[in-house]
Amino acid sequence: MFGLEIGFTILLILCLVAACSFEFVNGFHDTANAVATVIYTNSLKPVVAVVWSGIFNFAGVFFGGIAVAMGIVNLLPVESLIDQNISHSIAMVLALLLSAIAWNLLTWYFGIPCSSSHTLIAAILGVGITFSLLPESGGNVAVNWKKAQEIGASLLLSPLFGFSTVILLMTIMKAMIKDSSIFKEPAKDAPPPTWIRAILILTCTAVSFFHGSNDGQKGVGLVMLILIGIVPAYFALDNQQNPADTSRALSQIEYIISSADSATMSPEMRAGFVALQPDLDDLASRLPASGTMNEIPEADRFKVRSDILKITRKLEKMEQEGQLVLPYETLTQLKAEIKNLRKTTDYAPSWVILIISLSLGIGTMVGWKRIVVTIGEKIGKQHLTYAQGASAEIVAASTIALSTYMGLPVSTTHVLSSGIAGSMVASQGIKNLQMDTIRNILMAWLLTFPVVLVLSGSLFLLFRLIL
């Protein structure tokens, strides 16, 4: 398969199965984020809730785009790690997969809501940082630190946003809604009022869909890392793209750079354009004048990908640092052409999206009870009320949707858990929290990054020795 030796083919298949397993574990680990509120408010029976959530998780992955997936792919610049030894690529993939799955299973076993996003990103950073320290890295930076900072800020701020926004929303609801029953513990086995039940089912649906569109995309990004790392000749470029469109975007970028007024350039801008020229020339020489991407020799496809990423990242960095002093219309056109150029590298085949959709959707339907009990019973001292469930899920769905739109991975677990905590504080103050559970969640939150990062890096070194 893909021209690999039988041993490497088996390892590739194992890596793909492991990626699907990560997403499966992610499914039953995070199901509670969507279904805890509808179960504990008697809005849906548990079996109905998890099947319903599984369906919309599947839909979220399948129809949610790939912006977050590309954020995961771009976090670890694969072009910096790839060499001629395919076993090194397999070592990279196995290390980050096994460390992420192990931590997810451990926290699930103890019923601790833990972020799969934190886990995966820590595993990726562990591999990248470890590679950077190896002599053979040649000084290459194996972590996209700008992207890491963006993701880190998203993961840090989202639970704080969820906690504070739910408190605000609960306060508004108390002032505007006169039906006091929605602020009380639900009657045992009695369904909620029709209107609040409709809201709770709708928010469960929204959290499920947007969880799929965000967390599911992480699985898509993970599979693309595997495919690009192990068989770059087949997956480094989107073969569905027309090379003529790529060449046209490249020509426009070259024209904008060449027509810039050198008299108005800063030394940094001039140096940046000079540094770009070798990559521009190399890319232009490798793109076919017509035909399809398949006409690019297999040996050149990864170099084409590398050139595109180097060009676009350098230009984006110059723009962010204020070095591109260009007329507004010219700068807008340059940004559009950068996006057009990246269409060749930022993609995911439909079959990848499908297998991750199925893995997350099926995973959502099993193993959910441990985390549901923690969210529904152990964060606050009171039983979850209708208002608390609705406010926490409204904020969670909105936060995840916004993060997906911005192409940033966010922790569904932390947003929802912090939202539940905020709703408990809004009801009876901080004394309404079960501090042992909060302490366990915070401990898992604090330990995830260092533990998984070290584990991933250690496994990477081990696998490089034995493969």
C-alpha positions in Angstrom: 0.0 0.0 0.0 1.3 3.5 -1.1 4.6 1.8 -2.1 5.6 0.9 1.5 7.2 -2.3 2.6 4.9 -4.7 4.3 6.2 -3.9 7.8 5.7 -0.2 7.3 2.3 -0.8 5.8 1.3 -2.6 8.9 2.6 0.2 11.1 0.7 2.8 9.0 -2.5 0.8 9.4 -1.9 0.5 13.2 -1.3 4.3 13.4 -4.6 5.0 11.6 -6.4 2.6 13.9 -4.8 4.3 16.9 -5.9 7.7 15.6 -9.5 6.4 15.3 -9.2 4.9 18.7 -8.2 8.3 20.1 -11.3 9.8 18.6 -13.4 6.9 19.9 -12.0 7.5 23.4 -12.6 11.2 22.9 -16.2 10.4 22.1 -17.1 8.5 25.3 -14.8 10.7 27.4 -16.6 13.9 26.2 -20.2 12.6 25.8 -21.0 13.9 29.3 -20.5 17.4 28.1 -23.6 17.2 25.9 -25.8 14.7 27.7 -25.3 15.3 31.4 -27.8 18.2 31.5 -30.6 16.5 29.6 -30.2 13.3 31.7 -30.1 15.1 35.1 -33.1 17.3 34.2 -35.1 14.3 32.9 -35.3 15.9 29.5 -34.2 12.7 27.7 -33.6 9.1 28.8 -29.9 8.2 29.0 -29.9 5.8 26.0 -31.9 8.3 23.8 -29.6 11.1 24.9 -26.3 9.4 24.0 -27.6 8.1 20.7 -28.9 11.5 19.8 -25.5 13.1 20.8 -23.6 10.5 18.8 -25.6 11.3 15.7 -24.9 15.0 16.0 -21.3 14.5 16.9 -21.0 12.6 13.6 -22.7 15.4 11.7 -20.5 18.0 13.4 -17.3 16.3 12.1 -18.7 15.7 8.7 -20.1 19.2 8.0 -17.9 21.3 10.3 -15.1 22.1 7.9 -11.3 21.6 8.5 -10.1 24.9 10.0 -9.4 23.4 13.4 -7.8 20.3 11.7 -5.3 22.5 9.9 -4.6 24.3 13.2 -3.5 20.9 14.6 -1.5 20.0 11.4 0.2 23.4 11.4 1.1 23.2 15.1 3.7 20.6 14.3 5.6 21.6 11.1 5.9 18.2 9.6 8.2 19.5 6.9 10.8 20.2 9.7 10.6 16.6 11.1 10.5 14.5 7.9 13.7 12.9 6.7 14.4 9.9 4.5 14.0 7.4 7.4 10.3 6.6 7.4 10.7 4.8 10.8 11.3 8.3 12.3 8.0 9.5 11.1 6.3 6.4 12.5 8.0 7.0 15.8 6.6 10.5 15.9 3.1 9.4 15.2 3.1 6.4 17.6 4.5 8.5 20.4 1.9 11.3 20.3 -1.0 8.8 19.7 -0.2 6.4 22.5 0.6 9.1 25.1 -2.7 10.9 24.3 -4.8 7.7 24.4 -3.2 6.6 27.7 -3.9 9.8 29.5 -7.5 10.0 28.2 -8.2 6.4 29.4 -6.6 7.1 32.8 -8.7 10.2 33.5 -11.8 8.5 32.2 -11.2 5.5 34.5 -11.2 7.8 37.5 -14.2 9.7 36.2 -12.3 13.0 35.9 -13.4 15.4 33.2 -10.1 16.0 31.3 -9.6 17.8 28.1 -8.8 15.7 25.0 -7.6 19.0 23.4 -5.0 19.6 26.1 -3.9 16.0 25.9 -3.5 15.9 22.1 -1.7 19.3 21.9 0.6 18.4 24.8 1.5 15.1 23.0 2.3 17.0 19.7 4.4 19.6 21.6 6.3 16.8 23.4 7.3 15.3 20.0 8.2 18.6 18.5 10.3 19.9 21.4 12.1 16.6 21.8 13.0 16.6 18.1 14.3 20.1 18.4 16.8 19.0 21.0 18.2 16.2 18.8 21.5 16.8 17.0 19.9 15.7 13.7 17.3 18.4 13.9 19.9 20.7 12.3 18.5 23.7 14.2 15.1 23.3 12.6 12.2 24.6 14.8 9.8 21.7 15.1 7.0 23.6 16.8 5.0 26.4 15.4 5.2 28.5 18.5 2.9 31.2 17.2 0.2 28.7 16.6 0.9 27.1 20.0 0.5 30.5 21.7 -2.9 31.0 19.9 -4.1 27.6 20.9 -2.7 28.0 24.5 -4.6 31.3 24.9 -7.8 29.7 23.6 -7.5 26.7 26.0 -6.7 28.9 28.9 -9.3 31.6 28.4 -12.3 29.5 27.3 -13.0 27.9 30.7 -12.7 31.3 32.4 -15.1 32.7 29.9 -17.5 29.8 30.4 -17.5 30.2 34.2 -18.0 34.0 34.2 -20.5 34.1 31.4 -22.8 31.4 32.9 -22.9 33.4 36.2 -23.9 36.5 34.2 -26.5 34.5 32.2 -28.0 32.9 35.4 -28.3 36.4 36.9 -30.1 37.7 33.9 -32.4 34.6 33.9 -33.3 35.1 37.6 -34.2 38.7 36.9 -36.3 38.1 33.8 -37.9 34.6 34.3 -40.7 34.5 36.8 -41.3 30.8 36.7 -39.4 29.8 39.8 -39.7 26.0 39.1 -36.8 26.2 36.6 -34.4 27.2 39.4 -35.4 24.3 41.6 -34.4 20.6 41.6 -36.4 18.6 39.0 -39.0 16.3 40.4 -37.9 12.7 40.2 -38.7 11.1 36.9 -40.9 14.0 35.9 -40.1 15.8 32.6 -39.5 19.5 32.7 -41.9 22.1 31.3 -42.2 21.8 27.6 -40.5 25.1 26.7 -37.4 24.4 29.0 -37.2 20.8 27.7 -37.1 22.1 24.2 -34.3 24.5 25.1 -32.3 21.7 26.9 -32.7 19.3 23.9 -31.7 22.1 21.5 -28.6 23.0 23.6 -27.6 19.3 23.9 -27.9 19.1 20.1 -25.8 22.2 19.6 -23.1 21.1 22.0 -22.9 17.7 20.3 -22.7 19.2 16.8 -20.1 21.8 17.7 -18.2 19.3 19.8 -17.9 17.2 16.6 -17.0 20.2 14.5 -14.2 21.1 17.0 -12.9 18.0 18.7 -13.7 15.8 15.6 -11.5 18.1 13.5 -8.6 17.4 15.9 -8.9 13.8 14.9 -8.9 14.7 11.2 -5.8 16.8 11.8 -4.2 13.9 13.6 -4.9 11.5 10.7 -3.5 14.1 8.2 -0.3 14.3 10.4 0.0 10.6 10.1 -0.5 10.5 6.3 1.7 13.5 5.6 4.4 12.2 7.9 4.5 8.6 6.6 3.4 8.8 3.0 4.0 12.4 1.9 4.2 11.5 -1.7 0.5 10.7 -1.7 -0.9 13.2 0.9 1.5 16.2 1.0 -0.7 17.9 -1.6 -4.3 18.0 -2.5 -4.4 16.2 -5.8 -7.9 17.6 -6.5 -6.4 21.1 -6.9 -5.6 22.5 -10.3 -1.9 23.3 -10.4 -2.7 26.2 -12.8 -4.6 27.8 -9.9 -1.6 27.3 -7.6 0.7 28.8 -10.2 -1.6 31.7 -10.7 -1.6 32.5 -7.0 2.2 32.2 -6.9 2.5 34.5 -9.9 0.3 37.1 -8.2 2.4 37.0 -5.0 5.6 37.4 -7.0 4.0 40.3 -8.9 3.0 42.1 -5.7 6.4 41.6 -4.2 8.3 42.8 -7.3 6.0 45.8 -7.8 6.4 47.1 -4.2 8.1 50.4 -4.0 11.6 49.7 -2.7 12.1 53.3 -1.6 9.4 53.0 1.0 10.5 49.6 2.3 12.0 49.2 5.7 15.3 47.2 5.9 13.3 44.3 7.5 10.7 44.3 4.7 13.4 44.3 2.1 15.3 41.5 3.8 12.1 39.5 4.1 11.4 39.7 0.4 15.0 38.7 -0.4 14.7 35.7 1.9 11.5 34.6 0.1 13.0 34.6 -3.4 14.7 31.2 -3.3 11.5 29.5 -2.1 9.5 31.3 -4.8 11.9 30.3 -7.5 12.0 26.7 -6.3 8.2 26.4 -6.1 7.8 27.9 -9.6 10.2 25.4 -11.1 8.4 22.4 -9.6 4.8 23.3 -10.5 3.5 21.9 -13.8 2.3 24.4 -16.3 -0.9 22.4 -16.8 -2.5 19.1 -16.1 -3.0 17.8 -12.5 -1.1 17.6 -9.3 -0.4 14.0 -10.0 2.0 15.1 -12.7 4.4 16.4 -10.0 7.0 13.7 -9.4 6.4 11.9 -6.2 9.9 12.9 -5.0 9.0 16.6 -5.5 5.6 16.7 -3.8 6.7 17.1 -0.3 9.2 19.8 -1.4 6.3 21.7 -3.1 4.4 21.5 0.2 7.4 22.7 2.1 7.9 25.7 -0.2 4.2 26.7 0.0 4.3 26.6 3.7 7.5 28.5 4.0 6.4 31.2 1.7 3.0 31.7 3.3 4.3 31.6 6.8 7.0 34.1 6.2 4.5 36.5 4.6 2.0 36.0 7.4 4.8 36.7 10.0 5.9 39.8 8.2 2.3 41.1 8.0 1.7 40.4 11.7 4.9 42.1 12.7 4.0 45.2 10.7 6.7 44.8 8.1 4.4 44.7 5.1 3.9 48.4 4.4 1.7 48.1 1.4 -1.5 49.9 0.2 -4.6 48.5 1.8 -5.9 47.1 -1.5 -2.6 45.4 -2.3 -2.3 43.9 1.2 -5.8 42.6 0.9 -5.0 41.0 -2.5 -1.8 39.5 -1.0 -3.8 37.9 1.9 -6.3 36.4 -0.6 -3.5 34.9 -2.8 -1.9 33.4 0.3 -5.2 31.7 1.1 -5.4 30.5 -2.5 -1.9 29.1 -2.4 -2.6 27.2 0.9 -5.6 25.4 -0.7 -3.0 23.0 -2.1 -1.8 22.0 1.3 -4.7 22.6 3.7 -7.1 19.8 2.9 -8.5 16.5 4.2 -9.8 13.7 1.9 -13.5 12.8 2.4 -12.6 9.3 3.6 -10.5 10.7 6.5 -13.4 12.9 7.6 -15.8 9.9 7.4 -13.7 7.5 9.5 -13.2 10.2 12.2 -16.9 11.0 12.1 -17.8 7.4 12.7 -15.2 6.9 15.4 -16.4 9.9 17.4 -20.0 9.2 16.8 -19.8 5.6 17.9 -17.5 6.5 20.8 -20.1 9.0 22.0 -22.6 6.1 22.5 -20.5 4.1 24.9 -18.6 4.5 28.2 -20.3 7.8 29.0 -21.6 7.2 32.5 -18.5 7.8 34.6 -18.0 11.4 33.5 -21.8 12.1 33.4 -22.0 11.3 37.1 -19.1 13.6 37.9 -20.7 16.5 36.0 -24.2 15.9 37.1 -23.6 15.1 40.8 -20.1 15.9 41.9 -19.3 19.5 40.8 -22.1 21.2 42.8 -23.7 20.2 46.1 -27.2 20.6 44.7 -28.9 18.6 42.0 -28.6 20.3 38.6 -31.6 22.5 37.9 -33.2 23.3 34.5 -31.8 26.8 34.5 -28.3 25.6 35.4 -28.3 23.0 32.7 -29.6 25.3 30.0 -27.3 28.2 30.8 -24.2 26.0 30.9 -25.0 24.4 27.6 -25.9 27.7 25.9 -22.6 29.2 26.8 -20.7 26.0 25.9 -22.3 25.7 22.5 -21.6 29.4 21.7 -18.0 29.2 22.9 -17.2 26.1 20.9 -19.0 27.4 17.8 -17.0 30.7 17.9 -13.7 28.8 18.4 -14.4 26.5 15.5 -15.2 29.5 13.3 -11.8 31.0 14.3 -10.0 27.7 13.6 -8.9 27.3 17.2 -9.2 24.0 19.2 -11.0 24.5 22.5 -11.7 22.2 25.4 -15.4 21.2 25.4 -14.8 19.5 28.8 -13.4 22.5 30.5 -15.9 25.0 29.0 -18.9 22.8 30.1 -17.4 21.9 33.5 -16.6 25.5 34.3 -20.0 26.5 33.1 -21.7 24.0 35.5 -19.4 25.3 38.3 -20.4 28.9 37.4 -24.1 28.0 37.5 -23.7 26.5 41.0 -21.9 29.6 42.2 -24.6 31.8 40.7 -27.3 29.8 42.7 -25.8 29.7 46.2 -22.3 31.0 46.1 -18.9 29.3 46.1 -20.0 27.2 49.1 -22.2 25.3 46.6 -19.2 23.7 45.0 -17.8 20.3 45.9 -14.2 21.3 46.4 -12.8 17.8 46.2 -14.1 17.4 42.7 -13.0 20.9 41.6 -9.6 20.1 43.0 -9.4 16.8 41.0 -10.4 18.6 37.8 -7.9 21.4 38.4 -5.2 18.8 39.2 -5.9 17.0 35.9 -5.9 20.3 34.1 -2.5 21.3 35.6 -0.9 17.8 35.2 -2.1 17.1 31.6 0.4 19.3 29.8 3.6 18.3 31.7 2.8 14.6 32.1 1.7 14.1 28.5 4.4 16.3 27.1 7.2 14.3 28.9 5.5 11.0 28.1 5.2 11.8 24.4 8.8 13.0 24.2 10.1 9.9 26.0 8.1 7.6 23.8 9.4 9.4 20.7 13.0 8.8 21.7 12.3 5.2 22.6 10.6 4.4 19.3 13.4 6.1 17.3 15.8 3.7 19.0 13.8 0.5 18.4 12.1 1.1 15.0 
